[in-house]
Amino acid sequence: MDVRFINPFLEGTSNVLKTMAFIEPRAGKPYLKKDSLARGDVSGIIGLTGEVKGSLALSFSQPCILKIVSNMLGEEIKEINGDIKDAVGELTNMVSGVARKKLEAMGLTISAAIPTVVSGKDHSIVHVLGGPSIIIPFEIDEGSFVVDVSLK
């Protein structure tokens, strides 16, 4: 995977969370993920096609996503429910949109599918391309989440 593809997703994630949830996430060091185990309790995944193909997943720990969505909705949410899952799908879609816009500025045309949301302990994320993916870990005070990208 081309490292030029990482920054648009890192920037897109930070931009969306600052704008939608008033949270400034702290990015960690990207690393290679070789298994399909999700790094969170609820995940959104979206397929990408065009000059770059693959998929993007956002995977959130429960305390992290509860804080993010509570901020987005302006009310405290205490459990993963339909509102949380809808928000995860929408966040995945928005991060994908910002990243695709940045990739288009690099001369690449990319389209996205409709996001799918999966939740539960130890769920899997299987990327369209099948192979390893790049994980960009993020932290907020309430917990962690990852951006999980597999592109070529």
C-alpha positions in Angstrom: 0.0 0.0 0.0 1.3 3.4 -1.0 2.1 5.6 2.1 0.6 8.6 0.3 -2.8 7.1 1.0 -2.4 7.2 4.8 -2.4 11.0 5.4 -5.8 11.6 3.7 -7.5 9.1 6.1 -5.6 10.5 9.1 -6.5 14.0 8.2 -10.1 13.0 7.4 -10.6 11.3 10.7 -9.3 14.3 12.7 -11.3 16.8 10.6 -14.6 14.8 11.0 -14.3 14.3 14.7 -13.4 17.9 15.4 -16.3 19.2 13.3 -19.0 16.7 14.2 -18.1 15.7 17.8 -15.9 18.6 19.0 -13.2 16.1 19.9 -9.6 16.3 18.9 -8.3 12.7 18.6 -4.6 12.0 19.1 -3.1 9.8 16.4 -0.6 7.1 17.2 2.0 5.4 15.0 0.5 3.4 12.0 1.3 -0.3 11.9 0.6 -3.3 9.7 -2.4 -5.5 10.7 -2.2 -9.1 9.5 -5.3 -10.6 11.0 -9.1 -9.9 10.6 -9.9 -9.2 14.3 -11.5 -5.8 14.8 -9.7 -3.5 17.2 -12.9 -2.2 18.8 -16.5 -3.0 19.9 -18.3 -1.4 16.9 -17.0 -0.9 13.4 -18.1 0.7 10.2 -16.6 -0.6 6.9 -16.9 0.9 3.4 -15.7 -0.3 0.1 -13.8 1.9 -2.3 -13.5 1.6 -6.1 -11.9 3.5 -8.9 -8.2 4.3 -9.5 -7.6 3.1 -6.0 -9.5 0.0 -4.7 -10.0 -1.4 -1.3 -11.8 -0.6 1.9 -11.8 1.6 5.0 -13.0 0.6 8.5 -13.3 2.6 11.6 -13.4 0.5 14.8 -14.3 2.1 18.1 -14.1 0.9 21.7 -17.4 1.3 23.5 -16.4 4.1 25.9 -14.9 6.0 22.9 -17.9 5.8 20.6 -20.3 6.6 23.4 -18.5 9.9 24.1 -18.2 10.7 20.4 -21.9 10.1 19.6 -23.1 11.8 22.9 -21.2 14.9 21.8 -22.7 14.7 18.3 -26.2 14.3 19.6 -25.9 16.6 22.6 -27.2 14.0 25.0 -25.6 11.3 27.0 -25.8 7.8 25.5 -24.9 4.9 27.8 -25.0 1.8 25.6 -24.4 0.8 22.0 -27.8 1.1 20.3 -29.3 1.9 16.9 -28.2 5.6 17.2 -24.6 4.5 17.9 -24.6 2.1 14.9 -26.1 4.8 12.6 -23.5 7.3 13.8 -20.7 4.8 13.2 -21.9 4.3 9.6 -22.2 8.0 9.1 -18.8 8.7 10.6 -17.3 6.1 8.3 -19.0 7.7 5.3 -17.8 11.2 6.3 -14.2 10.1 6.9 -14.2 8.3 3.5 -15.6 11.4 1.8 -13.0 13.7 3.2 -10.2 11.2 2.4 -11.5 10.7 -1.2 -11.6 14.5 -1.7 -8.0 14.7 -0.6 -7.0 11.8 -2.9 -8.9 13.4 -5.8 -6.7 16.5 -5.2 -3.8 14.1 -5.8 -5.3 13.1 -9.2 -7.1 9.9 -8.1 -10.8 9.3 -8.7 -12.4 7.1 -6.1 -16.1 6.1 -5.4 -17.5 4.6 -2.2 -20.1 2.0 -1.4 -22.7 2.3 1.4 -21.1 1.6 4.8 -21.8 -1.5 6.8 -21.8 -1.5 10.6 -20.8 -4.5 12.8 -20.7 -4.7 16.5 -19.9 -7.1 19.3 -16.8 -8.3 21.1 -14.2 -9.9 18.9 -16.0 -9.3 15.6 -14.0 -9.5 12.4 -13.2 -7.0 9.6 -12.5 -8.6 6.3 -11.2 -6.2 3.7 -12.2 -6.4 0.1 -8.6 -7.0 -1.0 -8.2 -9.8 1.6 -4.6 -9.1 2.6 -3.0 -7.1 5.4 -4.2 -3.5 6.2 -2.7 -0.5 7.8 -4.0 0.5 11.2 -3.8 4.1 12.4 -4.6 4.1 16.1 -6.3 7.1 17.7 -7.0 8.0 21.4 -9.4 10.3 23.1 -9.6 10.7 26.8 -12.5 8.2 27.0 -10.9 5.5 24.9 -9.4 4.4 21.7 -10.4 3.7 18.1 -8.6 2.8 14.9 -8.7 3.6 11.2 -8.1 0.4 9.4 -7.3 0.9 5.6 -6.5 -1.6 2.9 -6.0 0.0 -0.6 -4.1 -0.7 -3.8 
